[in-house]
Amino acid sequence: MRFKTTIISCAALLLCATALQAETIPATGQDNRVEWEVRSNWNIDGTPIDIVHSLDGKMVFILDSQQRVLVYNTNGQLQGRIPVGEGVTAIDIAPQGESLYLINEKAKSFTSVAMSYVHDIDVSGSPFKGKVDAPVTVAVFTDFE
């Protein structure tokens, strides 16, 4: 009976230590000539392996241990999950998040995935022609001066 109690106590201590470890970063601080301030902190849906942030600061991509890339906005809201192959160990993205790059150590491969994003636009009360629920695609041309 003492052996079971010891195992349960050790497991409880490990869980507490893990929870405390996640909270060990002070909200603000300074060391020598470096200052920091925690801007956001959110729990993710899996164990993180790699992370990349879009250059425009709008999206965060996290590779997790369940062979997925979790796509978050900077408010910590999950936008979607992209399944990836077993063995993917590193990710990167194009500057504006339009492509996802995967390195698979197990398969010794590189994969490029084109991505696009779905945005909801509130059109309630707007005039329309045709079916109310017709799909609409909006093309944005940003390379014009």
N, C-alpha and C positions, 0 to 999 in steps of 0.2 A: 504493500500500500504506500509506503514511503517513496518508492521509486516512481510511481505514477504521479504523486504529488510534486516531486522534484521536476519531472518532465513538464507538467502543467505549469509550474511556476516559471521554469526557464522559457517556455513558449510565451507566456504572458509578458515576461521581461523583454524578450526579443520584439514582440509586437509594440510594446511601449517605446522601446529604443528606436524602432523604425519610425514610429509616429513622431517622436521628438526630433529625430534626425531631419525629417522633412521640414521642421519648423525652426531649425537652428540658424538660419540666415537672419541677422538683425534687419529690421525694416530700413534703417539708415545707419551709416557708419563712416568711419574714416580710418585709414591706416597710412601713415606717412603722407604721401602726396596723392593718394587715391581716395576718393569719396564715392559712396554708392547710396542708392535709394531703390528699394524694391517697388516696382511699378505694378506688377500683377503676379498672381500666383493662383493656379488652378490645378485641380486633379485631372489626370487624363485617364482614358479608358483602358490602358494597358501599360506594360513595362517599356519605357522608352529605350531605344537603341541609338537613334540619331535624330538630329533636328536641323531644320533650315528655316530661315525667315525671308520672306520676299523683300526685295529692295525698297518697294514702296511702303513697307511697314504695315500692310493690310492683312497678310496671311502668315500663318505658322504651320509648317508641315513637320509631323513627328512620325518617324518610323518606329513601330512597336514590335514586341516579341511575338505577336500573334499574326505576323506577316501582313501587316496593314500599314498604310500611310494615313494618319489622321490629319485632316485639314481643319484648322481652327481659324477664326478671325481673331483679331488682337484683343477682343473682349472675352476670349476663352469659350466662345460658342462653337460647338462642333458643326462644321459645314458639310462634312462627308467623310467616308472611309473608302480608300482605294486598296483592294486586295493586291498583294505582291507575292512573288514566288518565295518558296523556302530557300534560304541562303542569302537573301538580300540583306546587306549589312551597312550600306551607306546610301544616302540620298542627296540630291541637289536639285535646284530648280533654275529655270530661266529667270532673268531679272524681274519680270512682272508676274511670274507664276504661271506662265502659259504652257510650260513644259516641265515635266518631272523626269529626273534622271535617276536610274537605279543601278547600283553595282551589286551583282550577285557573285559572291565568292565561291559558293558551292558549284554553280554552273559555269563559273569563269566567264561571265557575260556582262554586257552593258545594255540597258534598255532605255529608250526615250519614249515618253508617253505625253501626247498632246492633251491639254486640259482646257476646258472652258467652264464658265460659272453661270449658274441660273440665278437670276435676280427677279424678285417680285416687284411689280410696278402697280400701284393702286390706280386703277382707271375708273373707279366707281363714279358715276355721274357724268362721265365723258361721252361725247357723241361717238357713234361707231357706225360702220357700214359692214354688213355681212354677219356671219355667225358670232354670237356673243362669246363662245368658248373656243374660237379658232386660235391655233398656235401662232405666235408672232416671234420673229427673229429680228433683233436689232443689231445692225452692223455699225461698229464705231471705227472711224478712220482717224487715227491719231498722228499719222505721219505727214499731214499737210501743215504748211507754215502759214 
